[in-house]
Amino acid sequence: MKPSRIVVVLVVVLTAVCLAAPARAEINTNFVKDFLQRYRPSKVTFSSPASAASPQQLADLIRSGQLPLTMGDLINLILQNNLDIGVNRLSPLSSQYLIDTLYRQFEPTLHLQATVNRNTTPATTILAGAANPSTLSGAYTVGFSQSLFTGTIVAIDATVNRSSSNSTFSTLNPSWSGFLRYSFTQHLARDFGRLVNARQIRVAKNNEKISEVQFERQLIDLVAQAQRSYWDLVFTAEDIKVKQRSVDLAGKTLSDNQIQVQIGTLAPIDLVQAESEVANRKVQFVTSTYTEVQTQDQVKKLLTSQGDPGMVMAKLLPVEGVRKPDPSDVLPVDEAIKIALENRPEMKQIQLDLENKKIDYEYTKNQLLPTVDLIAAYTQTGVAGTRAATNNFFGGANTTVNPDLIGGLGTAFGQVFSYNYTGYSAGVSIQIPLRNRAAQADNARAATDMRIAENRISAQAQQIALEVRNALTQVEMNRARIEAAQKARELAERRLEAEQKKFDLGASTIRFVLDEQRNVAQAQTDELQSLVNYTKSLVDFDHAIGMTLKKNNVEIDKTLNLGAAAR
């Protein structure tokens, strides 16, 4: 057979298959390019923080070596630059691609096959038609098949055969034969229905939502961590001021005592204790200074994508102060628990997992059924060829040949599509497992997993309610601590004032004055710490009821697309 004819046959059949597909609204002029693009590696663009852009974004906010920072600024910088967010947002993207891979078994397939065979054998009987029978044959097949979500398998196969031989018994030599077969299989019991056959895709879509929920949970934890770090930064900055005032006060006391020593109203030995106290308070001041540096580095790690957070040379300057308690800061416990059960990502994740377990249970329930398939097929046939030479084996009588069969490939195709030679078949195939023990065990396993998932929802709801109550307890406890710390600071200041007056009158010693100064400084630190702890407990309360992102105006969908912003 000539190669050009083979190419023509394949092009004709391929064109027929393409025309059978639904027509597009627009004609794609780059059809070949787009078609070949399907077989090349995908070009995936990964969205991640741009390390080159991060310094510039920070530089725009720096003023005179300082970076004034509100809570909204901090969260914006974290969403744009944090490396953990850049990594975690890729998991939902991977889950999306996994869904597409599960459509593979339902994608249409075009298969092509061409085979040429040459065979020569010695004759052992005169019925071979030649002393050394030789046959040249070729088979060319193109087909289309697809599995549908309903449990249906459809296929179209077109086959062209060409055969020529030196046998004197051949009536057509060379000969062409064409076959067109339509086949249809429908599962009626096992694997029947869209829900059963799309099981993996449905589970994968739920898993994609689970990955988004996990990203939301990671984002909530990171934002809450950033809020706590911000208030730690506020505390260290204010605590340094307290320590500095304490050092200044001790220094003033030392200076006053030196004057008294010079004029003879105070013994020189009393200066040693004042000098020691100044040294000790300077140590506390230095310790607080380096604690602030460490806190600064922790916050810088959250808001920059640079490998070394210390490369952000500006000093972070929190511009928001701690807030005093207000009755509207928290919700009643019943309402808080209700909101938590609706918003906590853990509940969403467990509910999606339960849905997956139900899908698995329904699938295993379907697999208990026997296999019952409805099978049908329809064929069209055509044959043509060149009349062979006269056969003299039977006394020289010419063999009768149907004149409609005389011709070439076109004649064979004409017969195929003129429906002169057709056939059909229909039937039912049934396979009944006699024990079915494996399918029953799989269904029992799925039922158990579903019950476990249901119990996990109750257990998680109980745990969330406990966390909400604990968060409310922490808020109330820190509110009470603020009142106690304020009272303690006021009393410490009054005691210092009284002790100072007694010292001025000569009724006390420098030791007691320094002790009261130290008590005042500690009371101021404790009051500041109680205010910060209260503010951080509000952060923990928002985290417990799942409102962290909403309170900070962070939208999860925009964050996945690198477009989130805190306002």
C-alpha positions in Angstrom: 0.0 0.0 0.0 1.3 3.4 -0.8 2.2 5.7 2.1 0.2 8.5 0.6 -2.9 6.5 0.8 -2.3 5.6 4.4 -1.9 9.2 5.2 -5.2 10.1 3.4 -7.0 7.4 5.3 -5.8 8.6 8.7 -6.5 12.2 7.9 -10.1 11.4 6.8 -10.9 9.4 9.9 -9.3 12.0 12.2 -11.2 14.7 10.6 -14.4 12.8 11.1 -13.7 12.4 14.8 -12.9 16.1 15.2 -16.1 17.1 13.4 -18.1 14.9 15.8 -17.0 17.0 18.7 -19.1 20.0 19.8 -18.4 23.1 17.7 -16.8 26.0 19.4 -18.2 29.5 19.2 -15.0 30.8 17.9 -12.6 29.3 15.4 -9.1 28.9 16.9 -6.6 29.8 14.3 -3.8 28.3 16.4 -5.5 24.9 16.8 -2.3 22.9 16.0 -0.2 24.9 18.4 -2.8 24.6 21.2 -3.3 20.9 20.5 0.5 20.2 20.8 0.7 22.3 23.9 -1.3 19.7 25.7 1.7 17.3 25.6 4.3 19.7 26.9 5.1 20.3 30.6 2.9 22.9 32.2 4.2 26.3 32.9 3.3 27.0 36.4 3.8 30.5 37.9 4.3 30.3 41.7 3.1 33.2 43.7 5.5 33.9 46.6 6.8 36.9 48.4 9.3 38.9 46.3 12.5 39.3 48.4 13.7 42.0 46.1 10.5 44.1 46.7 10.4 43.6 50.4 13.2 46.1 51.3 11.6 48.7 49.2 8.2 48.3 50.8 9.8 48.6 54.2 11.9 51.6 53.1 8.8 53.5 52.1 7.6 53.3 55.7 11.0 54.2 57.4 11.2 57.7 58.9 14.6 58.9 60.3 15.8 55.4 61.0 12.6 54.4 62.6 9.7 52.3 61.3 6.4 53.6 62.8 4.2 50.5 62.9 0.5 50.2 63.5 -1.1 46.8 63.9 -2.6 47.1 60.4 0.9 47.9 59.0 2.4 44.9 60.6 -0.3 42.5 59.3 -0.1 44.0 55.8 3.7 43.5 55.7 3.3 39.9 57.0 0.7 39.0 54.3 2.9 40.4 51.6 6.3 39.2 52.7 6.2 36.4 55.3 8.0 33.4 54.0 5.7 30.9 55.9 2.7 32.3 54.2 4.4 32.1 50.8 5.1 28.4 51.4 1.7 27.5 52.9 -0.3 29.1 50.2 1.1 26.6 47.7 -0.7 23.6 49.3 -4.2 24.7 48.1 -2.6 25.2 44.6 -1.2 21.7 44.6 -4.7 20.3 45.6 -6.3 22.1 42.7 -3.9 20.4 40.2 -4.6 17.0 41.9 -8.3 17.5 41.1 -7.5 17.9 37.4 -5.5 14.7 37.4 -8.5 12.7 38.5 -10.4 13.6 35.3 -7.9 11.5 33.4 -10.2 8.4 33.3 -13.0 10.5 31.9 -11.1 12.3 29.2 -11.7 11.2 25.6 -8.9 9.2 23.9 -7.9 8.9 20.3 -5.9 5.9 19.5 -4.1 5.1 16.2 -2.4 1.9 15.0 -0.8 0.9 11.8 0.7 -2.6 11.1 2.3 -4.0 7.9 3.0 -7.7 7.7 4.8 -9.7 5.0 4.8 -13.5 5.1 6.1 -16.2 2.7 5.8 -19.9 3.5 6.5 -23.1 1.5 3.3 -24.8 0.2 2.4 -28.3 1.5 -0.8 -28.7 -0.5 -2.1 -27.6 -3.9 -4.9 -25.8 -2.1 -2.4 -23.1 -1.1 -2.8 -21.7 -4.6 0.9 -21.2 -5.2 4.2 -23.1 -4.8 5.4 -20.5 -2.2 2.4 -18.6 -0.9 3.3 -15.0 -0.2 1.0 -12.5 1.5 1.4 -8.7 2.1 -1.1 -7.3 4.5 -1.6 -4.0 6.3 -4.0 -3.0 9.1 -4.7 0.6 9.9 -6.9 1.5 12.9 -8.2 4.8 14.4 -10.5 4.9 17.3 -12.2 7.1 19.8 -13.3 6.1 23.3 -14.5 7.8 26.5 -15.8 6.8 29.9 -18.7 9.0 31.3 -19.6 9.8 34.8 -22.8 7.9 34.5 -20.9 4.6 34.2 -21.1 4.5 30.4 -18.3 3.6 28.0 -18.7 4.5 24.4 -16.2 3.8 21.6 -15.9 4.2 17.8 -13.3 2.2 15.9 -12.5 2.4 12.2 -10.3 -0.2 10.7 -8.9 -0.5 7.1 -7.2 -3.7 5.9 -5.3 -4.2 2.7 -4.2 -7.7 1.5 -2.5 -9.0 -1.5 -1.1 -12.5 -2.2 0.1 -14.8 -5.1 -2.5 -17.4 -4.4 -4.5 -18.4 -7.5 -7.6 -18.9 -5.3 -8.0 -15.2 -4.5 -10.9 -13.7 -6.3 -9.9 -10.1 -5.3 -6.2 -9.3 -5.4 -5.3 -6.9 -3.9 -8.3 -6.5 -1.7 -9.5 -3.7 0.7 -11.8 -4.2 3.7 -13.2 -1.6 6.0 -14.9 -1.9 9.3 -16.7 0.8 11.4 -17.8 -0.4 14.9 -19.8 1.5 17.5 -19.8 0.0 20.9 -21.7 0.9 24.1 -21.4 -0.4 27.6 -23.5 0.7 30.6 -23.0 -0.4 34.2 -26.4 -1.1 35.7 -25.4 -2.1 39.3 -21.9 -1.7 40.5 -20.2 1.6 39.3 -23.5 3.0 38.2 -24.3 6.7 38.6 -22.5 10.0 38.6 -22.0 10.1 42.4 -20.2 6.8 42.5 -17.9 7.4 39.5 -17.0 10.9 40.5 -16.1 9.8 44.0 -12.4 10.6 43.8 -13.1 14.0 42.3 -15.6 14.8 45.0 -13.1 13.8 47.7 -10.3 15.7 46.0 -12.5 18.9 45.9 -13.2 18.5 49.6 -9.5 18.0 50.2 -8.8 21.2 48.3 -11.2 23.0 50.7 -9.5 21.2 53.6 -6.1 22.6 52.4 -7.6 26.0 52.2 -9.0 25.6 55.7 -5.5 24.5 56.9 -4.0 27.6 55.3 -6.6 29.7 57.1 -5.7 28.0 60.4 -2.0 28.7 59.8 -2.8 32.2 58.9 -4.9 32.7 62.0 -2.1 31.4 64.1 0.5 33.6 62.4 -1.7 36.8 62.7 -2.3 36.0 66.4 1.4 35.5 66.9 2.1 38.8 65.2 -0.4 40.5 67.5 1.1 39.1 70.6 4.6 40.0 69.4 3.4 43.5 68.7 2.2 43.9 72.3 5.4 42.4 73.6 7.2 45.1 71.6 4.9 47.7 73.2 5.7 46.3 76.6 9.5 46.3 76.1 9.5 49.9 74.7 7.5 51.1 77.7 9.4 49.0 80.2 12.6 50.6 79.0 11.1 54.0 79.9 10.2 52.7 83.3 13.8 51.4 83.8 15.2 54.6 82.6 13.1 56.7 85.0 14.2 54.3 87.8 17.9 54.8 86.9 17.4 58.6 86.7 15.7 58.6 90.1 18.4 56.5 91.7 21.0 58.8 90.1 19.2 61.9 91.5 19.2 60.3 94.9 22.9 59.5 94.7 23.6 63.1 93.6 21.5 64.5 96.5 23.3 62.2 99.0 26.7 63.3 97.7 25.8 66.9 98.4 24.7 65.9 101.9 28.0 64.1 102.5 29.8 67.2 101.3 28.0 69.4 103.8 28.3 66.8 106.5 24.7 65.9 107.1 25.1 62.3 105.8 27.8 59.7 106.5 30.0 58.7 103.5 29.2 55.1 104.1 25.6 55.7 103.0 26.8 56.5 99.5 27.8 52.9 98.9 24.3 51.6 99.0 23.1 54.4 96.7 25.9 53.7 94.2 25.1 50.0 94.3 21.5 50.7 93.6 22.3 52.8 90.6 24.6 50.0 89.3 21.8 47.4 89.8 19.2 49.5 88.0 21.6 50.1 85.1 21.9 46.3 84.8 18.1 46.0 84.6 18.0 48.8 82.1 20.6 47.0 79.9 18.7 43.7 80.2 15.5 45.4 79.1 17.3 47.0 76.2 18.5 43.7 74.8 15.2 42.1 75.5 13.7 44.8 73.2 16.3 44.0 70.5 15.3 40.3 70.6 11.6 41.2 70.4 12.4 43.5 67.5 14.1 40.7 65.6 11.2 38.3 66.2 8.8 40.9 64.8 11.1 41.6 61.8 11.2 37.9 61.0 7.4 38.0 60.6 7.3 41.0 58.3 10.2 40.5 56.0 11.3 37.9 53.4 15.0 38.6 53.8 17.1 35.7 54.9 18.4 37.6 57.9 15.7 39.7 59.7 18.5 41.8 61.2 19.1 43.3 57.8 16.1 45.5 58.5 18.2 48.2 60.1 15.3 50.5 61.1 14.0 50.4 64.7 10.4 49.3 64.9 8.3 51.9 66.7 4.9 50.7 67.8 2.5 53.6 67.6 -0.5 51.9 69.2 -0.8 51.7 73.0 -2.4 49.2 75.2 -6.1 49.6 75.8 -7.9 49.7 79.1 -10.7 47.2 79.8 -14.1 47.9 78.4 -17.3 45.8 79.1 -17.8 45.4 75.3 -14.4 43.7 74.8 -15.9 40.2 75.1 -19.2 38.5 74.4 -21.3 36.4 76.7 -20.0 32.9 76.9 -23.0 31.2 75.2 -22.8 33.6 72.2 -19.0 33.3 72.1 -19.2 29.5 71.9 -21.8 29.6 69.2 -19.7 32.0 67.1 -16.6 29.8 67.7 -18.4 26.6 66.4 -19.4 28.5 63.3 -16.0 30.1 62.5 -13.2 27.9 63.9 -11.4 26.3 61.0 -11.0 23.0 63.0 -14.8 22.5 62.8 -14.8 23.2 59.1 -12.0 20.7 58.5 -13.7 17.9 60.5 -17.0 18.5 58.8 -15.3 18.2 55.4 -13.5 15.1 56.5 -16.9 13.7 57.6 -18.3 14.4 54.1 -15.4 12.5 52.6 -16.1 9.6 54.9 -19.8 9.6 53.8 -18.7 9.6 50.1 -16.4 6.7 50.8 -19.2 4.8 52.6 -21.7 5.3 49.7 -19.0 4.1 47.3 -18.3 0.9 49.3 -22.0 0.3 49.6 -22.3 0.4 45.8 -19.3 -2.0 45.5 -21.4 -4.7 47.3 -23.6 -5.1 44.3 -22.9 -7.5 41.5 -21.5 -6.3 38.1 -24.4 -6.0 35.6 -23.5 -4.5 32.3 -25.6 -3.8 29.3 -23.5 -4.3 26.1 -24.4 -3.2 22.6 -22.5 -2.8 19.3 -23.2 -1.9 15.7 -20.9 -2.6 12.8 -20.6 -1.4 9.2 -18.5 -3.4 6.7 -17.2 -2.8 3.2 -15.0 -4.9 0.9 -13.4 -4.1 -2.5 -10.5 -5.1 -4.7 -9.1 -5.9 -8.1 -10.4 -8.9 -9.9 -7.8 -11.7 -9.7 -6.5 -13.6 -12.8 -8.6 -16.6 -14.1 -8.5 -19.6 -11.9 -8.0 -22.9 -13.9 -8.0 -25.2 -10.9 -11.6 -26.1 -11.5 -11.5 -26.9 -15.2 -10.9 -23.3 -16.3 -14.2 -22.0 -15.2 -14.2 -18.3 -14.3 -15.1 -17.6 -10.7 -18.1 -15.4 -10.3 -17.2 -12.1 -8.6 -19.8 -9.6 -7.4 -19.2 -6.6 -9.7 -20.0 -4.2 -6.7 -16.8 -5.4 -5.1 -14.6 -4.4 -8.0 -12.7 -1.2 -7.1 -10.3 0.3 -4.6 -10.3 1.9 -1.2 -13.0 4.4 -2.2 -15.3 1.5 -3.1 -14.7 -0.1 0.2 -15.5 3.1 2.1 -18.6 3.6 -0.1 -19.9 0.2 1.0 -19.2 1.0 4.6 -21.3 4.1 4.6 -24.0 2.8 2.3 -25.0 0.3 5.0 -25.1 -2.6 2.7 -23.3 -4.9 5.1 -24.1 -4.2 8.7 -24.4 -6.1 12.0 -25.4 -5.5 15.5 -25.2 -7.2 18.9 -26.8 -6.7 22.3 -26.5 -8.5 25.5 -26.1 -8.5 29.3 -23.0 -9.4 31.3 -23.4 -10.4 34.9 -20.7 -11.2 37.4 -21.8 -12.3 40.9 -19.3 -12.7 43.7 -20.1 -15.8 45.7 -18.5 -14.7 49.0 -18.2 -10.9 48.7 -16.3 -10.9 52.0 -13.7 -8.2 50.9 -16.4 -5.8 49.8 -18.3 -6.3 53.0 -15.2 -5.7 55.0 -14.4 -2.5 53.1 -17.9 -1.2 53.7 -17.7 -2.0 57.4 -14.4 -0.1 57.5 -16.0 2.9 55.8 -18.9 2.8 58.2 -16.5 2.8 61.1 -14.5 5.7 59.7 -17.7 7.6 59.3 -18.7 7.0 62.9 -15.3 8.1 64.1 -15.5 11.3 62.1 -19.0 12.0 63.6 -17.6 11.5 67.1 -14.7 13.8 66.4 -17.1 16.6 65.6 -18.6 16.3 69.1 -15.2 16.0 70.7 -13.8 19.0 68.8 -16.9 21.1 69.7 -16.4 20.2 73.3 -12.7 21.2 73.1 -13.6 24.5 71.4 -16.2 25.3 74.1 -13.5 24.7 76.7 -11.0 26.9 74.9 -13.5 29.7 74.7 -14.3 29.5 78.4 -10.6 29.4 79.3 -10.0 32.5 77.0 -12.9 34.3 78.8 -11.4 33.3 82.2 -8.0 34.8 81.1 -9.7 38.0 80.1 -11.5 38.4 83.3 -8.5 37.4 85.4 -6.3 40.0 83.6 -9.0 42.6 84.0 -8.9 42.0 87.7 -5.1 42.1 87.7 -5.1 45.5 86.1 -7.2 46.9 88.9 -5.0 45.3 91.5 -1.8 46.4 89.7 -3.1 50.0 89.5 -3.9 50.0 93.2 -0.5 48.5 94.1 1.3 51.1 92.0 -0.7 54.0 93.6 0.2 52.6 97.1 3.8 52.2 96.2 4.0 55.8 95.0 2.4 56.9 98.3 4.8 54.9 100.3 7.7 56.2 98.4 6.5 59.8 99.0 6.1 59.1 102.7 9.4 57.4 103.0 11.1 60.3 101.2 9.5 62.8 103.7 10.7 60.7 106.6 14.2 60.6 105.2 14.2 64.3 104.7 13.2 64.7 108.4 15.9 62.4 109.4 13.5 59.7 110.6 14.5 57.1 107.9 17.5 55.8 106.1 18.6 55.9 102.5 18.1 52.1 102.4 14.3 52.3 102.9 14.0 55.1 100.3 15.9 53.0 97.7 13.7 50.0 98.5 10.5 52.1 98.0 11.9 53.5 94.7 12.5 49.9 93.6 9.0 48.9 94.6 7.5 51.8 92.6 9.5 50.8 89.5 8.4 47.2 89.9 4.8 48.3 90.4 4.9 50.4 87.3 6.3 47.4 85.3 3.6 45.1 86.8 0.9 47.5 85.8 2.2 47.8 82.3 2.5 44.0 82.1 -1.1 43.6 83.3 -2.3 45.9 80.6 -0.3 44.1 77.9 -1.5 40.7 79.2 -5.1 41.9 79.1 -4.7 43.1 75.5 -3.0 39.7 74.6 -5.8 37.8 76.3 -8.2 39.6 73.9 -6.1 38.4 71.0 -6.4 34.8 72.4 -10.1 35.3 72.8 -10.5 36.3 69.2 -8.4 33.3 68.3 -10.6 31.0 70.4 -13.8 32.1 68.7 -12.2 32.1 65.2 -12.6 35.9 64.6 -8.9 36.8 64.3 -8.9 37.4 60.5 -12.3 39.2 60.5 -11.3 41.5 63.3 -8.1 42.4 61.3 -10.0 42.7 58.0 -8.0 39.8 56.4 -9.8 38.0 53.6 -8.6 34.5 53.0 -9.3 34.4 49.3 -7.4 37.5 48.6 -4.5 36.3 50.8 -4.3 33.1 48.7 -4.0 35.4 45.6 -1.4 37.7 47.3 -4.0 40.5 47.4 -4.9 40.7 51.0 -4.7 43.9 53.0 -5.5 44.9 56.6 -7.4 48.1 56.8 
